[in-house]
Amino acid sequence: MAKYKLRLPKMGEGVNEATLTTWVKNIGDQINEDDTVFEVATDKVDSEVPSEVSGTLIERFFEKDDVIVIGDVVAIIETDQEIEEDEAIEITENPEITAIAETVTDQQDKNTDIASNANSNRFYSPLIKSIVKKEGLTQTELDKIPGSGKDNRLIKEDVLAYIAQKKSGNTQTPTSNTTAPIIEKSQPNVQKTDNKSITVANGDEIIEMDRMRKIIADHMVQSKQVSPHVQSFVEADVTKIVQWRNQIKDTFYQKEGEKITFTPIFIYYIVKAIKDYPLINVQVSGNQIIKKKNINIGMAVALPSGNLIVPVIKNADQLSLSGLTKVVNDLAKRARENQLKPDEISGGTYTVTNMGTFGNIAASGIINQPQVALMALGSIRKMPAVVETPEGDMIAIRQKMILSHTYDHRAVDGMLGGLFAKRVAEYLEDFDGNNLL
């Protein structure tokens, strides 16, 4: 028999940790290979973590709401399967090993209480605790180190920076610029948010933000703080696209088993415009602009809960319109069913949001960091328009929409941002459906 160490797997690009939300299996439960053992949430998506072996769950190292670093051992599963040596702990009755294990367990129990004295509301991950123990930091020192993680939580870099200062003789602790909102206990009907008092009147309903809404709020505020947002608006005549889609949508469904909406058509031409203007497909890192090789399109999807998620179409420039349609439909469906994988909501280089779905004629979006631009699509409306013909100008009813291009002025100036939006409109107006599918 061996003990298998079930670790928190990689959760996608840029994701270093996750919050444990649910234990699906309890100690003593029998587990089959691929059974879900626990569920976690990142700042991007909720995920199930399965076991790679069959056996019995005998140890759990984290509780609900604990933050786990990628690679941490979360549970031990006793199994009779052959597993890789570095993932196995051979069961033994050696009394010396048993004594060592008990000592380690006792020390882990003590470390769990490391923050219970001076700052009981602050969470310290197992990684932080191990660094503190190794470096011999006191509880007072630990409590004074400002955290740069989410909700001012202490991360590894914060502790290592303090240790480096301490060894150099400079132990002055920097002051955090973030002050938590305060609720006055003496005035229970007044809540303070961002230093502005909000009075709660009789009959008002207080709704606690769920986890995803808090994450969205944090991301939106952070994006506005980081990026100077600029918008350009262009009107596009999409009459040809509307007529073509009406002609082929039934046969397309019969042939492909998929409904073709306007979204993949618009994404198809946005991708073409990105290839014409590759400096839209960039990210900013300090004083460097990183031009991304792959064109990965994030598409905003509204969830039944009212929240928002942005699955990513990887290598969108390599897909035909039929391929894009299938991917768009699949990602949107699984997003609403909370079935997306972490990798499917990371790595985006440009974002598209279709506000026309909700009857909005135009919208200005907030950039999805670390991208530098996004396009909001307005609703398609029948509008009177001047049409040039060989016989002269005439008034006709045309199908028109507004494209709103939002971009980060650190990397994209008005000329590039405006020309890009104009190029998308030109592609839509010059639409030719022959041989497109």
VOMILUM-980675 format. One line per field, with one value per residue (C-alpha): residue number from 1; chain; residue in one letter; x, y, z. Coordinates in nm, 2 decimals. Each point is the difference from the previous one (the first is absolute). Example, Ala and Ser with C-alpha at 12.3 -4.5 7.8 and 13.67 -1.06 7.14 Angstrom:
2
resi = c(1 / 2)
chain = c(A / A)
resn = c(A / S)
X = c(1.23 / 0.14)
Y = c(-0.45 / 0.34)
Z = c(0.78 / -0.07)
***
This chain:
437
resi = c(1 / 2 / 3 / 4 / 5 / 6 / 7 / 8 / 9 / 10 / 11 / 12 / 13 / 14 / 15 / 16 / 17 / 18 / 19 / 20 / 21 / 22 / 23 / 24 / 25 / 26 / 27 / 28 / 29 / 30 / 31 / 32 / 33 / 34 / 35 / 36 / 37 / 38 / 39 / 40 / 41 / 42 / 43 / 44 / 45 / 46 / 47 / 48 / 49 / 50 / 51 / 52 / 53 / 54 / 55 / 56 / 57 / 58 / 59 / 60 / 61 / 62 / 63 / 64 / 65 / 66 / 67 / 68 / 69 / 70 / 71 / 72 / 73 / 74 / 75 / 76 / 77 / 78 / 79 / 80 / 81 / 82 / 83 / 84 / 85 / 86 / 87 / 88 / 89 / 90 / 91 / 92 / 93 / 94 / 95 / 96 / 97 / 98 / 99 / 100 / 101 / 102 / 103 / 104 / 105 / 106 / 107 / 108 / 109 / 110 / 111 / 112 / 113 / 114 / 115 / 116 / 117 / 118 / 119 / 120 / 121 / 122 / 123 / 124 / 125 / 126 / 127 / 128 / 129 / 130 / 131 / 132 / 133 / 134 / 135 / 136 / 137 / 138 / 139 / 140 / 141 / 142 / 143 / 144 / 145 / 146 / 147 / 148 / 149 / 150 / 151 / 152 / 153 / 154 / 155 / 156 / 157 / 158 / 159 / 160 / 161 / 162 / 163 / 164 / 165 / 166 / 167 / 168 / 169 / 170 / 171 / 172 / 173 / 174 / 175 / 176 / 177 / 178 / 179 / 180 / 181 / 182 / 183 / 184 / 185 / 186 / 187 / 188 / 189 / 190 / 191 / 192 / 193 / 194 / 195 / 196 / 197 / 198 / 199 / 200 / 201 / 202 / 203 / 204 / 205 / 206 / 207 / 208 / 209 / 210 / 211 / 212 / 213 / 214 / 215 / 216 / 217 / 218 / 219 / 220 / 221 / 222 / 223 / 224 / 225 / 226 / 227 / 228 / 229 / 230 / 231 / 232 / 233 / 234 / 235 / 236 / 237 / 238 / 239 / 240 / 241 / 242 / 243 / 244 / 245 / 246 / 247 / 248 / 249 / 250 / 251 / 252 / 253 / 254 / 255 / 256 / 257 / 258 / 259 / 260 / 261 / 262 / 263 / 264 / 265 / 266 / 267 / 268 / 269 / 270 / 271 / 272 / 273 / 274 / 275 / 276 / 277 / 278 / 279 / 280 / 281 / 282 / 283 / 284 / 285 / 286 / 287 / 288 / 289 / 290 / 291 / 292 / 293 / 294 / 295 / 296 / 297 / 298 / 299 / 300 / 301 / 302 / 303 / 304 / 305 / 306 / 307 / 308 / 309 / 310 / 311 / 312 / 313 / 314 / 315 / 316 / 317 / 318 / 319 / 320 / 321 / 322 / 323 / 324 / 325 / 326 / 327 / 328 / 329 / 330 / 331 / 332 / 333 / 334 / 335 / 336 / 337 / 338 / 339 / 340 / 341 / 342 / 343 / 344 / 345 / 346 / 347 / 348 / 349 / 350 / 351 / 352 / 353 / 354 / 355 / 356 / 357 / 358 / 359 / 360 / 361 / 362 / 363 / 364 / 365 / 366 / 367 / 368 / 369 / 370 / 371 / 372 / 373 / 374 / 375 / 376 / 377 / 378 / 379 / 380 / 381 / 382 / 383 / 384 / 385 / 386 / 387 / 388 / 389 / 390 / 391 / 392 / 393 / 394 / 395 / 396 / 397 / 398 / 399 / 400 / 401 / 402 / 403 / 404 / 405 / 406 / 407 / 408 / 409 / 410 / 411 / 412 / 413 / 414 / 415 / 416 / 417 / 418 / 419 / 420 / 421 / 422 / 423 / 424 / 425 / 426 / 427 / 428 / 429 / 430 / 431 / 432 / 433 / 434 / 435 / 436 / 437)
chain = c(A / A / A / A / A / A / A / A / A / A / A / A / A / A / A / A / A / A / A / A / A / A / A / A / A / A / A / A / A / A / A / A / A / A / A / A / A / A / A / A / A / A / A / A / A / A / A / A / A / A / A / A / A / A / A / A / A / A / A / A / A / A / A / A / A / A / A / A / A / A / A / A / A / A / A / A / A / A / A / A / A / A / A / A / A / A / A / A / A / A / A / A / A / A / A / A / A / A / A / A / A / A / A / A / A / A / A / A / A / A / A / A / A / A / A / A / A / A / A / A / A / A / A / A / A / A / A / A / A / A / A / A / A / A / A / A / A / A / A / A / A / A / A / A / A / A / A / A / A / A / A / A / A / A / A / A / A / A / A / A / A / A / A / A / A / A / A / A / A / A / A / A / A / A / A / A / A / A / A / A / A / A / A / A / A / A / A / A / A / A / A / A / A / A / A / A / A / A / A / A / A / A / A / A / A / A / A / A / A / A / A / A / A / A / A / A / A / A / A / A / A / A / A / A / A / A / A / A / A / A / A / A / A / A / A / A / A / A / A / A / A / A / A / A / A / A / A / A / A / A / A / A / A / A / A / A / A / A / A / A / A / A / A / A / A / A / A / A / A / A / A / A / A / A / A / A / A / A / A / A / A / A / A / A / A / A / A / A / A / A / A / A / A / A / A / A / A / A / A / A / A / A / A / A / A / A / A / A / A / A / A / A / A / A / A / A / A / A / A / A / A / A / A / A / A / A / A / A / A / A / A / A / A / A / A / A / A / A / A / A / A / A / A / A / A / A / A / A / A / A / A / A / A / A / A / A / A / A / A / A / A / A / A / A / A / A / A / A / A / A / A / A / A / A / A / A / A / A / A / A / A / A / A / A / A / A / A / A / A / A / A / A / A / A / A / A / A / A / A / A / A / A / A / A / A / A / A / A / A / A / A / A / A / A / A / A / A / A / A / A / A / A / A / A / A / A / A / A / A / A / A / A / A / A / A / A / A)
resn = c(M / A / K / Y / K / L / R / L / P / K / M / G / E / G / V / N / E / A / T / L / T / T / W / V / K / N / I / G / D / Q / I / N / E / D / D / T / V / F / E / V / A / T / D / K / V / D / S / E / V / P / S / E / V / S / G / T / L / I / E / R / F / F / E / K / D / D / V / I / V / I / G / D / V / V / A / I / I / E / T / D / Q / E / I / E / E / D / E / A / I / E / I / T / E / N / P / E / I / T / A / I / A / E / T / V / T / D / Q / Q / D / K / N / T / D / I / A / S / N / A / N / S / N / R / F / Y / S / P / L / I / K / S / I / V / K / K / E / G / L / T / Q / T / E / L / D / K / I / P / G / S / G / K / D / N / R / L / I / K / E / D / V / L / A / Y / I / A / Q / K / K / S / G / N / T / Q / T / P / T / S / N / T / T / A / P / I / I / E / K / S / Q / P / N / V / Q / K / T / D / N / K / S / I / T / V / A / N / G / D / E / I / I / E / M / D / R / M / R / K / I / I / A / D / H / M / V / Q / S / K / Q / V / S / P / H / V / Q / S / F / V / E / A / D / V / T / K / I / V / Q / W / R / N / Q / I / K / D / T / F / Y / Q / K / E / G / E / K / I / T / F / T / P / I / F / I / Y / Y / I / V / K / A / I / K / D / Y / P / L / I / N / V / Q / V / S / G / N / Q / I / I / K / K / K / N / I / N / I / G / M / A / V / A / L / P / S / G / N / L / I / V / P / V / I / K / N / A / D / Q / L / S / L / S / G / L / T / K / V / V / N / D / L / A / K / R / A / R / E / N / Q / L / K / P / D / E / I / S / G / G / T / Y / T / V / T / N / M / G / T / F / G / N / I / A / A / S / G / I / I / N / Q / P / Q / V / A / L / M / A / L / G / S / I / R / K / M / P / A / V / V / E / T / P / E / G / D / M / I / A / I / R / Q / K / M / I / L / S / H / T / Y / D / H / R / A / V / D / G / M / L / G / G / L / F / A / K / R / V / A / E / Y / L / E / D / F / D / G / N / N / L / L)
X = c(0.00 / 0.11 / -0.12 / -0.07 / 0.05 / -0.29 / 0.13 / -0.18 / 0.07 / 0.08 / -0.31 / 0.09 / 0.23 / 0.07 / -0.18 / 0.22 / -0.26 / -0.36 / -0.25 / -0.14 / -0.38 / -0.12 / 0.12 / -0.19 / 0.17 / 0.04 / 0.27 / -0.06 / -0.19 / 0.08 / 0.12 / 0.00 / 0.24 / -0.13 / -0.24 / -0.02 / 0.17 / -0.05 / -0.10 / 0.20 / -0.06 / 0.25 / -0.05 / -0.11 / -0.20 / -0.13 / 0.16 / -0.02 / 0.32 / -0.01 / 0.21 / 0.24 / -0.01 / -0.26 / 0.02 / -0.10 / 0.02 / 0.20 / 0.12 / -0.11 / 0.23 / -0.23 / -0.35 / -0.27 / 0.10 / 0.37 / 0.22 / 0.22 / 0.31 / 0.04 / 0.20 / -0.10 / -0.09 / -0.38 / -0.07 / 0.14 / -0.16 / 0.10 / 0.02 / 0.13 / 0.07 / 0.35 / 0.08 / 0.29 / 0.26 / 0.00 / -0.38 / 0.01 / 0.06 / 0.06 / -0.20 / 0.23 / -0.02 / 0.35 / -0.04 / 0.26 / -0.18 / -0.33 / 0.15 / 0.13 / -0.34 / -0.17 / 0.25 / -0.06 / -0.38 / 0.04 / 0.21 / -0.26 / -0.27 / 0.20 / 0.07 / -0.37 / -0.05 / 0.29 / -0.24 / -0.24 / 0.15 / 0.06 / -0.20 / -0.26 / -0.17 / 0.31 / 0.06 / 0.35 / 0.05 / 0.21 / 0.27 / 0.02 / 0.00 / 0.29 / 0.20 / -0.07 / 0.11 / 0.32 / 0.09 / -0.10 / -0.24 / -0.21 / -0.37 / 0.03 / 0.23 / -0.24 / -0.30 / 0.17 / 0.10 / -0.25 / -0.15 / -0.01 / -0.24 / -0.37 / -0.17 / 0.35 / 0.09 / 0.36 / 0.18 / 0.34 / 0.16 / -0.11 / 0.17 / 0.32 / 0.02 / -0.03 / 0.26 / 0.24 / -0.05 / 0.06 / 0.32 / 0.12 / -0.07 / -0.30 / -0.30 / -0.23 / -0.33 / -0.16 / -0.35 / -0.28 / -0.19 / -0.31 / -0.24 / -0.28 / -0.36 / -0.12 / -0.35 / -0.08 / -0.13 / -0.15 / -0.21 / -0.13 / -0.21 / 0.31 / 0.24 / 0.33 / 0.12 / 0.30 / -0.02 / -0.36 / -0.28 / -0.30 / -0.31 / -0.22 / -0.36 / -0.30 / -0.11 / 0.34 / 0.13 / 0.37 / 0.13 / 0.33 / 0.22 / 0.07 / 0.36 / -0.01 / -0.16 / 0.28 / 0.26 / -0.16 / -0.02 / 0.37 / 0.10 / -0.20 / 0.14 / 0.35 / -0.03 / -0.12 / 0.29 / 0.26 / -0.12 / -0.09 / -0.32 / -0.08 / -0.29 / -0.07 / -0.34 / -0.07 / -0.33 / -0.01 / -0.26 / -0.05 / -0.29 / 0.18 / 0.09 / -0.36 / -0.14 / 0.27 / -0.06 / -0.38 / 0.06 / 0.24 / -0.09 / -0.24 / 0.22 / 0.30 / -0.18 / -0.11 / 0.36 / 0.20 / -0.25 / 0.08 / -0.18 / 0.20 / -0.03 / 0.14 / 0.27 / 0.24 / -0.04 / 0.11 / 0.28 / 0.12 / 0.05 / 0.14 / 0.27 / 0.07 / 0.04 / 0.24 / 0.22 / 0.00 / 0.08 / 0.20 / 0.10 / -0.36 / 0.09 / 0.24 / 0.05 / 0.19 / 0.26 / 0.16 / 0.17 / -0.02 / -0.27 / -0.03 / -0.14 / -0.18 / 0.05 / -0.33 / -0.34 / -0.21 / -0.35 / -0.18 / -0.38 / -0.20 / -0.29 / -0.28 / -0.07 / -0.35 / 0.12 / 0.04 / 0.38 / 0.24 / 0.27 / 0.23 / 0.10 / 0.28 / 0.00 / 0.37 / 0.17 / -0.32 / 0.19 / 0.04 / -0.38 / -0.24 / -0.34 / -0.16 / 0.27 / -0.04 / -0.38 / 0.05 / 0.25 / -0.21 / -0.31 / 0.19 / 0.18 / -0.32 / -0.20 / 0.26 / 0.06 / -0.37 / 0.02 / 0.31 / 0.19 / 0.30 / 0.35 / 0.26 / 0.20 / -0.31 / -0.04 / 0.37 / 0.25 / -0.23 / 0.16 / -0.31 / -0.35 / -0.34 / -0.33 / -0.34 / -0.22 / -0.24 / -0.13 / -0.16 / -0.14 / 0.27 / 0.09 / 0.35 / 0.22 / 0.35 / 0.17 / 0.28 / 0.32 / 0.06 / 0.35 / 0.28 / -0.15 / -0.01 / -0.32 / -0.35 / -0.29 / -0.37 / -0.26 / -0.32 / -0.34 / -0.08 / -0.28 / -0.19 / 0.10 / -0.07 / 0.33 / 0.13 / 0.10 / 0.21 / -0.12 / 0.09 / -0.32 / 0.09 / -0.04 / -0.31 / -0.15 / -0.03 / -0.07 / 0.33 / 0.11 / 0.25 / 0.19 / 0.25 / 0.35 / 0.16 / 0.37 / 0.16 / 0.38 / 0.28 / 0.16 / 0.33 / 0.05 / -0.26 / -0.04 / -0.31 / 0.12 / 0.06 / -0.31 / -0.22 / 0.15 / -0.05 / -0.37 / -0.04 / 0.16 / -0.24 / -0.29 / 0.14 / 0.03 / -0.37 / -0.12 / 0.20 / -0.14 / -0.01 / -0.16 / 0.11 / 0.23 / 0.01 / -0.13)
Y = c(0.00 / 0.36 / 0.34 / 0.23 / 0.37 / 0.19 / 0.34 / 0.31 / -0.01 / 0.29 / 0.20 / 0.21 / 0.27 / 0.26 / -0.20 / -0.07 / -0.09 / -0.10 / 0.00 / -0.33 / 0.03 / -0.36 / -0.34 / -0.25 / -0.30 / -0.05 / -0.19 / -0.37 / 0.03 / -0.24 / 0.18 / -0.12 / 0.13 / 0.34 / 0.05 / 0.36 / 0.04 / 0.37 / 0.32 / 0.32 / 0.36 / 0.23 / 0.36 / -0.14 / -0.31 / -0.28 / -0.34 / -0.36 / -0.18 / -0.38 / -0.28 / -0.18 / -0.32 / -0.22 / -0.04 / 0.14 / 0.36 / -0.01 / 0.36 / 0.36 / 0.29 / 0.30 / 0.11 / 0.18 / 0.36 / -0.07 / 0.14 / -0.27 / 0.07 / -0.19 / -0.32 / -0.02 / -0.35 / 0.03 / -0.36 / -0.35 / -0.30 / -0.36 / -0.21 / -0.34 / 0.13 / 0.06 / 0.37 / 0.22 / -0.01 / 0.38 / -0.02 / -0.30 / -0.04 / -0.36 / -0.11 / -0.14 / -0.10 / 0.13 / 0.17 / 0.26 / 0.11 / 0.00 / 0.22 / 0.25 / 0.01 / 0.07 / 0.28 / 0.15 / -0.02 / 0.18 / 0.27 / 0.05 / 0.04 / 0.27 / 0.17 / 0.00 / 0.24 / 0.23 / 0.29 / -0.05 / 0.24 / 0.34 / -0.01 / -0.28 / 0.11 / -0.02 / -0.32 / -0.15 / -0.27 / -0.31 / 0.14 / 0.32 / -0.20 / -0.21 / 0.31 / 0.16 / -0.31 / -0.03 / 0.37 / 0.02 / 0.30 / 0.10 / 0.04 / 0.37 / 0.03 / -0.21 / 0.21 / 0.33 / -0.12 / 0.16 / -0.25 / 0.06 / -0.29 / 0.00 / 0.17 / 0.10 / -0.36 / -0.08 / -0.18 / -0.15 / 0.30 / 0.23 / -0.22 / -0.05 / 0.38 / 0.06 / -0.27 / 0.16 / 0.34 / -0.15 / -0.16 / 0.32 / 0.18 / 0.19 / -0.14 / 0.30 / -0.15 / 0.19 / 0.13 / -0.15 / 0.25 / -0.20 / 0.07 / -0.25 / 0.14 / 0.07 / -0.06 / 0.22 / -0.22 / 0.31 / 0.07 / -0.33 / 0.17 / 0.16 / -0.20 / 0.15 / -0.11 / 0.18 / 0.27 / 0.09 / -0.05 / -0.18 / 0.02 / -0.31 / 0.11 / -0.20 / -0.24 / -0.01 / -0.35 / -0.08 / -0.26 / -0.15 / -0.04 / -0.36 / -0.11 / 0.06 / 0.34 / 0.10 / -0.12 / 0.19 / 0.32 / -0.03 / -0.06 / 0.29 / 0.24 / -0.12 / 0.03 / 0.36 / 0.08 / -0.16 / 0.10 / 0.35 / -0.10 / 0.16 / -0.08 / 0.03 / -0.06 / -0.11 / -0.07 / -0.30 / -0.10 / -0.37 / -0.05 / -0.25 / -0.21 / 0.00 / -0.11 / -0.27 / -0.14 / -0.01 / -0.20 / -0.26 / -0.04 / -0.29 / -0.20 / 0.07 / -0.15 / -0.30 / -0.06 / 0.09 / -0.05 / 0.35 / 0.33 / 0.28 / 0.33 / 0.34 / -0.03 / -0.24 / 0.19 / 0.32 / -0.17 / -0.15 / 0.36 / 0.14 / -0.26 / 0.10 / 0.36 / -0.11 / -0.17 / 0.34 / 0.19 / -0.24 / 0.27 / -0.02 / -0.36 / 0.10 / 0.02 / 0.25 / -0.11 / 0.30 / 0.20 / -0.28 / -0.08 / -0.37 / -0.09 / -0.33 / -0.26 / -0.18 / 0.17 / -0.12 / 0.16 / 0.03 / 0.02 / 0.13 / -0.23 / 0.10 / -0.28 / -0.09 / 0.15 / 0.34 / -0.02 / 0.00 / -0.24 / 0.03 / -0.33 / 0.01 / -0.12 / -0.11 / 0.06 / 0.16 / 0.10 / -0.37 / -0.07 / 0.02 / 0.16 / -0.34 / -0.09 / 0.33 / -0.05 / -0.34 / 0.13 / 0.30 / -0.21 / -0.26 / 0.25 / 0.20 / -0.31 / -0.14 / 0.34 / 0.03 / -0.36 / 0.08 / -0.27 / 0.20 / -0.11 / 0.25 / 0.01 / 0.09 / 0.34 / 0.10 / 0.13 / 0.24 / 0.27 / 0.20 / 0.00 / 0.03 / 0.07 / 0.00 / 0.25 / -0.01 / -0.33 / 0.22 / 0.26 / 0.25 / 0.22 / 0.07 / -0.05 / 0.09 / -0.29 / -0.04 / -0.17 / -0.35 / 0.02 / -0.06 / 0.05 / 0.35 / 0.01 / -0.13 / 0.05 / 0.03 / -0.08 / 0.19 / -0.12 / -0.02 / 0.24 / 0.10 / 0.35 / 0.25 / 0.06 / 0.18 / -0.26 / 0.08 / -0.15 / 0.05 / 0.20 / 0.22 / 0.01 / -0.14 / -0.07 / -0.37 / -0.21 / -0.16 / -0.23 / 0.19 / -0.04 / 0.19 / -0.14 / 0.14 / -0.05 / 0.05 / 0.01 / 0.06 / 0.33 / -0.12 / -0.22 / 0.10 / 0.36 / 0.15 / -0.06 / -0.38 / -0.04 / 0.19 / -0.16 / -0.35 / 0.07 / 0.14 / -0.31 / -0.23 / 0.21 / -0.02 / -0.38 / -0.02 / 0.23 / -0.17 / -0.34 / -0.27 / -0.33 / -0.20 / -0.29 / 0.12 / -0.32)
Z = c(0.00 / -0.07 / 0.08 / -0.30 / 0.05 / -0.17 / -0.09 / -0.13 / -0.37 / -0.23 / -0.05 / -0.31 / -0.11 / 0.27 / 0.27 / 0.31 / 0.26 / 0.06 / 0.28 / 0.12 / -0.02 / 0.06 / 0.11 / -0.21 / 0.18 / 0.37 / 0.19 / -0.03 / -0.33 / -0.28 / -0.32 / -0.35 / -0.26 / -0.15 / 0.30 / 0.11 / 0.34 / 0.06 / -0.18 / -0.02 / -0.13 / -0.15 / -0.11 / -0.34 / 0.04 / 0.24 / -0.06 / 0.12 / 0.09 / -0.06 / 0.13 / -0.24 / 0.20 / 0.17 / 0.38 / 0.33 / 0.11 / 0.33 / 0.05 / -0.08 / 0.05 / -0.08 / 0.10 / -0.18 / -0.09 / 0.04 / -0.28 / -0.16 / -0.21 / -0.33 / 0.08 / 0.37 / 0.13 / 0.08 / 0.09 / 0.04 / -0.16 / 0.10 / -0.31 / -0.12 / -0.35 / -0.13 / 0.00 / -0.07 / 0.28 / 0.07 / 0.05 / 0.24 / 0.37 / 0.09 / 0.30 / 0.27 / 0.36 / 0.08 / 0.34 / -0.07 / -0.31 / 0.19 / 0.27 / -0.27 / -0.16 / 0.33 / 0.07 / -0.35 / 0.06 / 0.34 / -0.16 / -0.28 / 0.26 / 0.17 / -0.33 / -0.07 / 0.29 / -0.10 / -0.06 / 0.28 / 0.25 / -0.15 / -0.32 / 0.01 / -0.32 / -0.22 / -0.20 / -0.04 / -0.25 / 0.08 / -0.22 / 0.20 / 0.32 / -0.11 / -0.10 / 0.34 / 0.19 / -0.20 / 0.04 / 0.36 / -0.04 / 0.29 / 0.00 / 0.05 / -0.31 / -0.20 / 0.08 / -0.09 / -0.36 / -0.24 / -0.25 / -0.37 / -0.08 / -0.03 / 0.30 / 0.13 / 0.05 / 0.06 / -0.29 / -0.03 / -0.16 / 0.29 / 0.25 / -0.20 / -0.06 / 0.38 / 0.07 / -0.25 / 0.17 / 0.34 / -0.11 / -0.15 / 0.33 / -0.13 / 0.18 / -0.05 / -0.11 / -0.29 / 0.06 / -0.21 / -0.22 / 0.03 / 0.28 / 0.06 / 0.01 / 0.35 / 0.13 / 0.30 / 0.28 / 0.17 / -0.31 / -0.13 / -0.27 / -0.16 / -0.21 / -0.13 / -0.34 / -0.17 / 0.26 / -0.10 / 0.25 / -0.12 / 0.22 / 0.01 / 0.03 / 0.12 / -0.27 / -0.18 / -0.07 / 0.06 / -0.25 / 0.07 / -0.31 / -0.09 / -0.06 / -0.38 / 0.04 / 0.24 / -0.25 / -0.28 / 0.21 / 0.09 / -0.36 / -0.14 / 0.26 / -0.06 / -0.38 / 0.03 / 0.23 / -0.22 / -0.35 / -0.14 / -0.19 / -0.34 / -0.23 / -0.37 / -0.16 / -0.36 / -0.17 / -0.23 / -0.27 / 0.05 / -0.24 / -0.21 / 0.31 / 0.13 / -0.34 / -0.04 / 0.34 / -0.05 / -0.32 / 0.14 / 0.36 / -0.05 / -0.24 / 0.23 / 0.30 / -0.20 / -0.12 / 0.31 / 0.28 / 0.12 / 0.00 / -0.17 / 0.18 / -0.08 / 0.27 / -0.18 / -0.32 / 0.17 / 0.18 / -0.33 / -0.14 / 0.32 / -0.02 / -0.37 / 0.12 / 0.28 / -0.26 / -0.19 / 0.32 / 0.22 / 0.25 / 0.13 / 0.11 / 0.27 / 0.37 / 0.22 / 0.25 / 0.18 / -0.28 / -0.25 / -0.26 / -0.07 / -0.34 / 0.03 / -0.26 / 0.04 / -0.05 / 0.29 / 0.01 / 0.33 / -0.03 / 0.28 / 0.11 / 0.24 / 0.25 / 0.14 / 0.34 / -0.17 / 0.03 / -0.30 / -0.12 / -0.30 / -0.16 / -0.26 / -0.36 / -0.04 / -0.33 / -0.15 / -0.31 / -0.09 / 0.00 / -0.28 / 0.05 / 0.05 / 0.25 / 0.18 / 0.02 / 0.16 / 0.26 / 0.08 / 0.06 / 0.20 / 0.23 / 0.06 / 0.09 / 0.24 / 0.15 / 0.10 / 0.14 / 0.20 / -0.19 / -0.13 / 0.07 / 0.14 / -0.32 / -0.19 / 0.18 / -0.01 / -0.26 / -0.18 / -0.21 / -0.11 / 0.12 / -0.17 / 0.17 / -0.18 / 0.18 / -0.29 / 0.15 / 0.27 / -0.24 / 0.07 / -0.30 / 0.13 / 0.31 / 0.12 / 0.18 / 0.26 / -0.12 / 0.11 / 0.14 / -0.11 / -0.34 / -0.15 / -0.19 / -0.05 / -0.24 / 0.11 / -0.27 / 0.00 / -0.11 / -0.37 / -0.09 / -0.32 / -0.08 / -0.28 / -0.18 / -0.31 / -0.26 / -0.30 / -0.33 / -0.37 / -0.03 / 0.29 / 0.38 / 0.15 / 0.34 / 0.10 / 0.30 / 0.11 / 0.29 / 0.21 / 0.32 / 0.21 / 0.08 / 0.32 / 0.03 / 0.34 / 0.03 / 0.24 / -0.08 / 0.15 / -0.30 / -0.26 / -0.13 / -0.16 / -0.35 / 0.05 / 0.21 / -0.25 / -0.31 / 0.15 / 0.06 / -0.35 / -0.15 / 0.18 / -0.13 / -0.35 / 0.01 / 0.12 / -0.27 / -0.28 / 0.11 / -0.26 / 0.11 / -0.31 / 0.10 / 0.36 / 0.15)
***
